C-alpha cells in the first residue's frame, strides 16, 4: 500500500467516526439506536448468556459509565461517577480488563476469555471479537490521542498489539501475537511481529 493509498483509506474514518467530545468523555457514547437496558441484554446474549462472563461485565460497566453521562446535572451524576470508578477499578483487578468509558464501543462486541486486556482504542465497531492479552493504545507519549480505530467485523487474536493512530479495516483478522502499527485495509489478514499483511 502506497502512502497516498493509506491516506485515502484513513481520512474519512478519522473525520466521520470520532469527535472531540467523544474522546474527552463528556457525553454518552453508547450506540444511539438502542436503549441502555436493551444494550446490556444484547451484550449478555453476545457472551453466550453467561452471567459470570468477565467480558460481559467489563462491557456492562463500560456501558454504565457512558449512560451516566446522559445525566446533565453534576449533582445527581456525581454518586454514579463514584460508583463507576469503583466498578471499573474492580473490573481491572478481578477480570484483568481495562476498558475506559471514553472508548466508543459498538454493538455485539465480544471479549473472549479474560485477563491482560488493555483496550484504549479510539473506537471499536460492531461485531468485533477480541481475545485475551490484547493491547490497544498509543504508540508514543508524544501523541497521547493517537489511538487505533477498529471497524466492524474485526477479529483480534490473543496477545495482539495494536498501537498508534491507525485504522483496522472492516472484516479484517489480526493474528495471535501480531504487532500492528499501520493501517489495515478492509478484509485483510495480519500476522507476525512486526505485523505483515498476508494473502487471504
N, C-alpha and C positions, 0 to 999 in steps of 0.2 A: 504494500500500500504506500503510495507516494504521500509526501506531506500535504499536497493540495487535496488529495482524496480524503485524507484523515481529517483535515479541517472542515471539508464539506459535510463529512459524516457527523461530526460532533457539534457544529454550531447550532442547528435547530434544536437539538436535545437540551443543551445548556440554557438556551434562551427561553424555551417554552415550558420546561418542566420544573423549574425552580424559581424561587423568589427570595428577596432579602428577608421578608417576613418569615417564610417557612424555615430558612436556615437559622434565623435568630430564635425561633421557637416562641414567637409572640402570638400565635394563633393555633387553632385546632387544624392539624394537617391530616386527620383521618380522612379516608375516602368520603367524598361528599355525597355519593349516590346511595349511601346505606346508613341506617341508624347505628348508634353505638352498640346497643344490645344485639342487634342482628349481626353486626360485625364480629362481636365476641362469639356468637353461636357459629358463625361461618368459620372462624379460626379454630374453634373446638372440633368441628367436623373435619377440617383440613388436617388436623393432627389425630385422625382416626378415632375421634370421640374418646380419647384417653384423658381422663381428668387430671392425672398426675404427670402428663407430658410437660416437661420443663420448657420446651419450645412454645407450647401454648401459653403457659403462664408468663413467659417473657413478653410475648406479643400482647397479652391481656393487660399487663402493666404498662406497656408502651401505649396502647390504645387509651387507657385511662389517663395517662399523662397528657395526651393530646386533648381528650374530651374536656378535661378541667379548664383548658384554655378558652373554651367557649363561654365560660362564666366570666363576664367582663368586670364585675365588682371584685376588686382585690381582697376586700374584707372577707367575702364568702369563699373566695378561691384559696386563700392562704392555708386553711387547715387541710384542704385537698392536696395542695402542693407539698406540705409536710408529709402527708401520707404517701404520696407518690415517691418522694425522695427516699423514704424508709423502704418501701416495697422494691424500688429499683436497686437499692444497695443490697437488700436481701437476695434478690434475683442474681445479682452479680456474684455474691458469696456462695449461695447454695447451688445455683444452676450453672455458674460459670459463663453467663451470657451478659454481655454489656451492649445494650441497645438504647442509646439516648432517644428521648422523645422528639428531639429535633430532626431525626431521620424521617423522611417522608416514606411511609411503608404502604404498599398497595394491598390488594385483596388476595386471599388464598395463598399467602406466603407460608412456607413450611420450614421450620427449623428442626432438622432431623438430628436425633441423638442429642448430645449436650456437651458442654464443657469447652472452655477455651475460645469462645466466640467473642470477637471484638468487632462489632458491626457499626462502624461510624461512617456510613455512606451518606451521600447527599440524597439519594433516592433509591428505593428498592421497589421494583414494579410488581405487577400482578403475576401470580402463578410461578413464583420463584422458589427454588429449593436450595437451602444452604445447609451443609453438613458441618460436623464438629471441627473444632480447632481452626476455624476460618478467621482470618484477619482482614478487615476492610477499613481503610483510613487514609491519613495523609502520608505523603512521601517524605516531606521535609518540613522543618519548623519555619522555613522562610515563607510558606504559604499555608496557613492553618485552615483555610477554607477550601483547599484543593482536595476534594473527596470524590470517590467514584460514584457514578450513576449506573444503576443496574436496571436494564429494561425488562420487559415482560418475558416470561417463559425461560429465564436463565436458570441453569443448574450449576451449582458450585460444589466441587468435590471437597473432601476432608483435607484440612491443612492448607488450603489455597490462601494466597496472599494477593490482595488487590489494593493498590495504592496510587494516589495522585489524582489529578483532575482528568479522569478517563471515563469513557462510556463503554459498557459491555452491551453489545447489541442484542436485540430480541432473539430468543430461542438459541442462544449460544450455550456451549458447555465448557466449563473451566475444570480441568482435570485435577485430581488429588495432588496436593503439594505444588501446584503450579504457582509461579510468581508473575504477576501481570502488572505492568506499569505503562501500558499503551492501550489505545482504543481498539476494541474488538468489533469487527463488522458483524452484522446480523447472521445468525446461523453458523457461526464458526466454532471450531473446537481448538482449545488451547491446552497444551501440556508442557511440562518441564520447568526447570529452573536454570536460567531465565526462561520465561514462557515463550512459546512459539506457536504460531497457527499451523495446524496440520490439515490435510485434506479430510473431508468428512465422507 
